Amino acid sequence: MSDKFRMNNMKFYGYHGIFAAEKEIGQIVEVDVELVSDLLAAAKNDDPEMGFNPVDIYTICKDVVEGKDFNLLEAIAEDIAAELNSLYDLDEVIVRVRKPGVSAGGIVGSLEVEICRQPQ
């Protein structure tokens, strides 16, 4: 089964990076989440209790980005993926974390990391 539930372009403010200015000034961090799981029962029963709770997903992402300190986007994505895998019965979770409008020797539209994890 390859059913997918997505939440895209969640925006938070965080103080992450390898440069002192990123940790002092902070910046917007965008997160996309894709949960791969069998959605048939939720769809057939039209039962919100059988589906994913977007408030819980948003809260996990917010708590990680705004409540923790990371150097790398990879670490943010990994922490979000681990939290979601522990909360839900997933076949796979895909997390994308972006910093828009960053300087990397010149202006870059965004830096983005995507990770794919299966439950352990």
Rosetta constraint file for C-alpha pairs under 8 A:
AtomPair CA 1 CA 37 HARMONIC 7.12 0.50
AtomPair CA 1 CA 38 HARMONIC 5.92 0.50
AtomPair CA 2 CA 36 HARMONIC 6.28 0.50
AtomPair CA 2 CA 37 HARMONIC 6.68 0.50
AtomPair CA 2 CA 38 HARMONIC 7.02 0.50
AtomPair CA 3 CA 36 HARMONIC 5.69 0.50
AtomPair CA 3 CA 37 HARMONIC 5.59 0.50
AtomPair CA 3 CA 38 HARMONIC 5.63 0.50
AtomPair CA 3 CA 39 HARMONIC 6.01 0.50
AtomPair CA 4 CA 34 HARMONIC 6.40 0.50
AtomPair CA 4 CA 35 HARMONIC 5.49 0.50
AtomPair CA 4 CA 36 HARMONIC 4.58 0.50
AtomPair CA 4 CA 37 HARMONIC 6.34 0.50
AtomPair CA 4 CA 39 HARMONIC 7.75 0.50
AtomPair CA 5 CA 34 HARMONIC 5.64 0.50
AtomPair CA 5 CA 35 HARMONIC 5.09 0.50
AtomPair CA 5 CA 36 HARMONIC 6.59 0.50
AtomPair CA 5 CA 37 HARMONIC 7.97 0.50
AtomPair CA 5 CA 52 HARMONIC 7.77 0.50
AtomPair CA 6 CA 32 HARMONIC 7.37 0.50
AtomPair CA 6 CA 33 HARMONIC 5.59 0.50
AtomPair CA 6 CA 34 HARMONIC 4.41 0.50
AtomPair CA 6 CA 35 HARMONIC 6.34 0.50
AtomPair CA 7 CA 32 HARMONIC 5.70 0.50
AtomPair CA 7 CA 33 HARMONIC 5.25 0.50
AtomPair CA 7 CA 34 HARMONIC 6.60 0.50
AtomPair CA 7 CA 54 HARMONIC 7.73 0.50
AtomPair CA 8 CA 31 HARMONIC 6.66 0.50
AtomPair CA 8 CA 32 HARMONIC 4.29 0.50
AtomPair CA 8 CA 33 HARMONIC 6.36 0.50
AtomPair CA 9 CA 30 HARMONIC 5.60 0.50
AtomPair CA 9 CA 31 HARMONIC 5.55 0.50
AtomPair CA 9 CA 32 HARMONIC 5.48 0.50
AtomPair CA 10 CA 30 HARMONIC 5.41 0.50
AtomPair CA 10 CA 31 HARMONIC 5.11 0.50
AtomPair CA 10 CA 32 HARMONIC 6.47 0.50
AtomPair CA 10 CA 58 HARMONIC 7.55 0.50
AtomPair CA 11 CA 28 HARMONIC 6.54 0.50
AtomPair CA 11 CA 29 HARMONIC 5.85 0.50
AtomPair CA 11 CA 30 HARMONIC 4.58 0.50
AtomPair CA 11 CA 31 HARMONIC 6.57 0.50
AtomPair CA 12 CA 28 HARMONIC 5.62 0.50
AtomPair CA 12 CA 29 HARMONIC 5.28 0.50
AtomPair CA 12 CA 30 HARMONIC 6.34 0.50
AtomPair CA 12 CA 62 HARMONIC 6.49 0.50
AtomPair CA 12 CA 65 HARMONIC 6.70 0.50
AtomPair CA 12 CA 66 HARMONIC 6.78 0.50
AtomPair CA 13 CA 26 HARMONIC 6.80 0.50
AtomPair CA 13 CA 27 HARMONIC 5.59 0.50
AtomPair CA 13 CA 28 HARMONIC 4.54 0.50
AtomPair CA 13 CA 29 HARMONIC 5.85 0.50
AtomPair CA 13 CA 65 HARMONIC 7.21 0.50
AtomPair CA 13 CA 66 HARMONIC 6.19 0.50
AtomPair CA 14 CA 26 HARMONIC 5.41 0.50
AtomPair CA 14 CA 27 HARMONIC 5.72 0.50
AtomPair CA 14 CA 28 HARMONIC 6.32 0.50
AtomPair CA 14 CA 29 HARMONIC 6.36 0.50
AtomPair CA 14 CA 65 HARMONIC 5.69 0.50
AtomPair CA 14 CA 66 HARMONIC 5.13 0.50
AtomPair CA 15 CA 22 HARMONIC 5.85 0.50
AtomPair CA 15 CA 23 HARMONIC 4.43 0.50
AtomPair CA 15 CA 24 HARMONIC 6.66 0.50
AtomPair CA 15 CA 25 HARMONIC 6.97 0.50
AtomPair CA 15 CA 26 HARMONIC 4.16 0.50
AtomPair CA 15 CA 27 HARMONIC 6.48 0.50
AtomPair CA 15 CA 66 HARMONIC 7.71 0.50
AtomPair CA 15 CA 69 HARMONIC 6.74 0.50
AtomPair CA 15 CA 70 HARMONIC 7.79 0.50
AtomPair CA 16 CA 22 HARMONIC 5.95 0.50
AtomPair CA 16 CA 23 HARMONIC 5.44 0.50
AtomPair CA 16 CA 26 HARMONIC 6.77 0.50
AtomPair CA 16 CA 27 HARMONIC 7.94 0.50
AtomPair CA 16 CA 69 HARMONIC 6.06 0.50
AtomPair CA 16 CA 70 HARMONIC 5.10 0.50
AtomPair CA 16 CA 71 HARMONIC 5.42 0.50
AtomPair CA 16 CA 72 HARMONIC 7.06 0.50
AtomPair CA 16 CA 73 HARMONIC 7.90 0.50
AtomPair CA 17 CA 22 HARMONIC 5.48 0.50
AtomPair CA 17 CA 23 HARMONIC 6.29 0.50
AtomPair CA 17 CA 70 HARMONIC 6.55 0.50
AtomPair CA 17 CA 71 HARMONIC 4.31 0.50
AtomPair CA 17 CA 72 HARMONIC 5.89 0.50
AtomPair CA 17 CA 73 HARMONIC 7.78 0.50
AtomPair CA 18 CA 22 HARMONIC 7.23 0.50
AtomPair CA 18 CA 23 HARMONIC 7.86 0.50
AtomPair CA 18 CA 71 HARMONIC 5.16 0.50
AtomPair CA 18 CA 72 HARMONIC 7.23 0.50
AtomPair CA 19 CA 23 HARMONIC 6.83 0.50
AtomPair CA 20 CA 24 HARMONIC 6.21 0.50
AtomPair CA 21 CA 25 HARMONIC 5.65 0.50
AtomPair CA 21 CA 26 HARMONIC 7.33 0.50
AtomPair CA 22 CA 26 HARMONIC 4.91 0.50
AtomPair CA 22 CA 27 HARMONIC 6.92 0.50
AtomPair CA 27 CA 99 HARMONIC 7.47 0.50
AtomPair CA 28 CA 99 HARMONIC 6.35 0.50
AtomPair CA 28 CA 100 HARMONIC 7.08 0.50
AtomPair CA 29 CA 65 HARMONIC 7.42 0.50
AtomPair CA 29 CA 97 HARMONIC 6.92 0.50
AtomPair CA 29 CA 98 HARMONIC 5.67 0.50
AtomPair CA 29 CA 99 HARMONIC 5.01 0.50
AtomPair CA 29 CA 100 HARMONIC 7.27 0.50
AtomPair CA 30 CA 97 HARMONIC 5.69 0.50
AtomPair CA 30 CA 98 HARMONIC 4.93 0.50
AtomPair CA 30 CA 99 HARMONIC 6.35 0.50
AtomPair CA 30 CA 100 HARMONIC 7.71 0.50
AtomPair CA 31 CA 61 HARMONIC 7.40 0.50
AtomPair CA 31 CA 95 HARMONIC 7.12 0.50
AtomPair CA 31 CA 96 HARMONIC 5.60 0.50
AtomPair CA 31 CA 97 HARMONIC 4.62 0.50
AtomPair CA 31 CA 98 HARMONIC 6.35 0.50
AtomPair CA 32 CA 95 HARMONIC 5.76 0.50
AtomPair CA 32 CA 96 HARMONIC 4.98 0.50
AtomPair CA 32 CA 97 HARMONIC 6.58 0.50
AtomPair CA 33 CA 93 HARMONIC 7.28 0.50
AtomPair CA 33 CA 94 HARMONIC 5.82 0.50
AtomPair CA 33 CA 95 HARMONIC 4.70 0.50
AtomPair CA 33 CA 96 HARMONIC 6.49 0.50
AtomPair CA 34 CA 93 HARMONIC 5.75 0.50
AtomPair CA 34 CA 94 HARMONIC 4.95 0.50
AtomPair CA 34 CA 95 HARMONIC 6.42 0.50
AtomPair CA 35 CA 90 HARMONIC 6.73 0.50
AtomPair CA 35 CA 91 HARMONIC 7.88 0.50
AtomPair CA 35 CA 92 HARMONIC 6.25 0.50
AtomPair CA 35 CA 93 HARMONIC 4.75 0.50
AtomPair CA 35 CA 94 HARMONIC 6.52 0.50
AtomPair CA 36 CA 90 HARMONIC 5.96 0.50
AtomPair CA 36 CA 91 HARMONIC 5.47 0.50
AtomPair CA 36 CA 92 HARMONIC 5.02 0.50
AtomPair CA 36 CA 93 HARMONIC 6.04 0.50
AtomPair CA 37 CA 89 HARMONIC 7.34 0.50
AtomPair CA 37 CA 90 HARMONIC 5.11 0.50
AtomPair CA 37 CA 91 HARMONIC 5.32 0.50
AtomPair CA 37 CA 92 HARMONIC 7.15 0.50
AtomPair CA 39 CA 43 HARMONIC 6.09 0.50
AtomPair CA 39 CA 51 HARMONIC 7.06 0.50
AtomPair CA 40 CA 44 HARMONIC 5.96 0.50
AtomPair CA 41 CA 45 HARMONIC 5.99 0.50
AtomPair CA 41 CA 50 HARMONIC 7.02 0.50
AtomPair CA 42 CA 46 HARMONIC 5.54 0.50
AtomPair CA 42 CA 47 HARMONIC 5.45 0.50
AtomPair CA 42 CA 48 HARMONIC 6.97 0.50
AtomPair CA 42 CA 49 HARMONIC 7.82 0.50
AtomPair CA 42 CA 50 HARMONIC 4.86 0.50
AtomPair CA 42 CA 51 HARMONIC 5.38 0.50
AtomPair CA 43 CA 47 HARMONIC 7.31 0.50
AtomPair CA 47 CA 51 HARMONIC 6.96 0.50
AtomPair CA 48 CA 52 HARMONIC 7.46 0.50
AtomPair CA 48 CA 53 HARMONIC 7.73 0.50
AtomPair CA 52 CA 57 HARMONIC 8.00 0.50
AtomPair CA 53 CA 57 HARMONIC 6.47 0.50
AtomPair CA 54 CA 58 HARMONIC 6.00 0.50
AtomPair CA 55 CA 59 HARMONIC 6.02 0.50
AtomPair CA 56 CA 60 HARMONIC 6.20 0.50
AtomPair CA 57 CA 61 HARMONIC 6.40 0.50
AtomPair CA 57 CA 84 HARMONIC 7.36 0.50
AtomPair CA 58 CA 62 HARMONIC 6.05 0.50
AtomPair CA 59 CA 63 HARMONIC 5.94 0.50
AtomPair CA 60 CA 64 HARMONIC 6.24 0.50
AtomPair CA 60 CA 80 HARMONIC 6.84 0.50
AtomPair CA 60 CA 83 HARMONIC 7.08 0.50
AtomPair CA 60 CA 84 HARMONIC 7.66 0.50
AtomPair CA 61 CA 65 HARMONIC 6.12 0.50
AtomPair CA 61 CA 80 HARMONIC 6.08 0.50
AtomPair CA 62 CA 66 HARMONIC 5.63 0.50
AtomPair CA 62 CA 67 HARMONIC 7.43 0.50
AtomPair CA 63 CA 67 HARMONIC 4.97 0.50
AtomPair CA 63 CA 68 HARMONIC 7.34 0.50
AtomPair CA 64 CA 68 HARMONIC 5.55 0.50
AtomPair CA 64 CA 76 HARMONIC 6.93 0.50
AtomPair CA 64 CA 79 HARMONIC 7.09 0.50
AtomPair CA 64 CA 80 HARMONIC 6.61 0.50
AtomPair CA 65 CA 69 HARMONIC 7.84 0.50
AtomPair CA 65 CA 76 HARMONIC 6.84 0.50
AtomPair CA 70 CA 75 HARMONIC 6.52 0.50
AtomPair CA 70 CA 76 HARMONIC 6.62 0.50
AtomPair CA 71 CA 75 HARMONIC 7.47 0.50
AtomPair CA 72 CA 76 HARMONIC 6.79 0.50
AtomPair CA 73 CA 77 HARMONIC 6.25 0.50
AtomPair CA 73 CA 97 HARMONIC 6.21 0.50
AtomPair CA 73 CA 98 HARMONIC 7.45 0.50
AtomPair CA 73 CA 112 HARMONIC 7.50 0.50
AtomPair CA 73 CA 113 HARMONIC 6.28 0.50
AtomPair CA 74 CA 78 HARMONIC 6.10 0.50
AtomPair CA 74 CA 97 HARMONIC 7.82 0.50
AtomPair CA 74 CA 113 HARMONIC 6.14 0.50
AtomPair CA 74 CA 114 HARMONIC 7.79 0.50
AtomPair CA 74 CA 115 HARMONIC 7.65 0.50
AtomPair CA 75 CA 79 HARMONIC 6.15 0.50
AtomPair CA 76 CA 80 HARMONIC 6.32 0.50
AtomPair CA 76 CA 97 HARMONIC 7.34 0.50
AtomPair CA 77 CA 81 HARMONIC 6.10 0.50
AtomPair CA 77 CA 95 HARMONIC 5.71 0.50
AtomPair CA 77 CA 96 HARMONIC 6.58 0.50
AtomPair CA 77 CA 97 HARMONIC 6.09 0.50
AtomPair CA 77 CA 113 HARMONIC 7.52 0.50
AtomPair CA 77 CA 114 HARMONIC 7.38 0.50
AtomPair CA 77 CA 115 HARMONIC 6.74 0.50
AtomPair CA 78 CA 82 HARMONIC 6.14 0.50
AtomPair CA 78 CA 95 HARMONIC 7.91 0.50
AtomPair CA 78 CA 115 HARMONIC 7.25 0.50
AtomPair CA 79 CA 83 HARMONIC 6.28 0.50
AtomPair CA 80 CA 84 HARMONIC 6.24 0.50
AtomPair CA 80 CA 95 HARMONIC 7.36 0.50
AtomPair CA 81 CA 85 HARMONIC 6.05 0.50
AtomPair CA 81 CA 93 HARMONIC 6.28 0.50
AtomPair CA 81 CA 94 HARMONIC 7.20 0.50
AtomPair CA 81 CA 95 HARMONIC 6.43 0.50
AtomPair CA 81 CA 117 HARMONIC 6.87 0.50
AtomPair CA 82 CA 86 HARMONIC 6.20 0.50
AtomPair CA 83 CA 87 HARMONIC 6.32 0.50
AtomPair CA 84 CA 88 HARMONIC 6.07 0.50
AtomPair CA 84 CA 93 HARMONIC 7.57 0.50
AtomPair CA 85 CA 89 HARMONIC 6.80 0.50
AtomPair CA 85 CA 90 HARMONIC 6.36 0.50
AtomPair CA 85 CA 93 HARMONIC 7.16 0.50
AtomPair CA 85 CA 118 HARMONIC 7.66 0.50
AtomPair CA 85 CA 119 HARMONIC 5.84 0.50
AtomPair CA 86 CA 119 HARMONIC 7.97 0.50
AtomPair CA 90 CA 118 HARMONIC 7.28 0.50
AtomPair CA 90 CA 119 HARMONIC 6.78 0.50
AtomPair CA 91 CA 118 HARMONIC 5.91 0.50
AtomPair CA 91 CA 119 HARMONIC 6.91 0.50
AtomPair CA 92 CA 116 HARMONIC 6.77 0.50
AtomPair CA 92 CA 117 HARMONIC 5.56 0.50
AtomPair CA 92 CA 118 HARMONIC 4.44 0.50
AtomPair CA 92 CA 119 HARMONIC 6.87 0.50
AtomPair CA 93 CA 116 HARMONIC 5.70 0.50
AtomPair CA 93 CA 117 HARMONIC 5.35 0.50
AtomPair CA 93 CA 118 HARMONIC 6.41 0.50
AtomPair CA 94 CA 114 HARMONIC 6.90 0.50
AtomPair CA 94 CA 115 HARMONIC 5.61 0.50
AtomPair CA 94 CA 116 HARMONIC 4.43 0.50
AtomPair CA 94 CA 117 HARMONIC 6.49 0.50
AtomPair CA 95 CA 114 HARMONIC 5.61 0.50
AtomPair CA 95 CA 115 HARMONIC 5.50 0.50
AtomPair CA 95 CA 116 HARMONIC 6.69 0.50
AtomPair CA 96 CA 112 HARMONIC 6.68 0.50
AtomPair CA 96 CA 113 HARMONIC 5.51 0.50
AtomPair CA 96 CA 114 HARMONIC 4.30 0.50
AtomPair CA 96 CA 115 HARMONIC 6.62 0.50
AtomPair CA 97 CA 112 HARMONIC 5.54 0.50
AtomPair CA 97 CA 113 HARMONIC 5.42 0.50
AtomPair CA 97 CA 114 HARMONIC 6.65 0.50
AtomPair CA 98 CA 110 HARMONIC 6.39 0.50
AtomPair CA 98 CA 111 HARMONIC 5.47 0.50
AtomPair CA 98 CA 112 HARMONIC 4.27 0.50
AtomPair CA 98 CA 113 HARMONIC 6.62 0.50
AtomPair CA 99 CA 110 HARMONIC 5.38 0.50
AtomPair CA 99 CA 111 HARMONIC 5.28 0.50
AtomPair CA 99 CA 112 HARMONIC 6.57 0.50
AtomPair CA 100 CA 108 HARMONIC 7.79 0.50
AtomPair CA 100 CA 109 HARMONIC 5.83 0.50
AtomPair CA 100 CA 110 HARMONIC 4.03 0.50
AtomPair CA 100 CA 111 HARMONIC 6.50 0.50
AtomPair CA 101 CA 107 HARMONIC 6.55 0.50
AtomPair CA 101 CA 108 HARMONIC 5.66 0.50
AtomPair CA 101 CA 109 HARMONIC 4.82 0.50
AtomPair CA 101 CA 110 HARMONIC 5.23 0.50
AtomPair CA 102 CA 107 HARMONIC 5.98 0.50
AtomPair CA 102 CA 108 HARMONIC 5.46 0.50
AtomPair CA 102 CA 109 HARMONIC 6.80 0.50
AtomPair CA 102 CA 110 HARMONIC 6.06 0.50
AtomPair CA 102 CA 111 HARMONIC 7.11 0.50
AtomPair CA 103 CA 107 HARMONIC 4.71 0.50
AtomPair CA 103 CA 108 HARMONIC 6.00 0.50
AtomPair CA 104 CA 108 HARMONIC 6.62 0.50
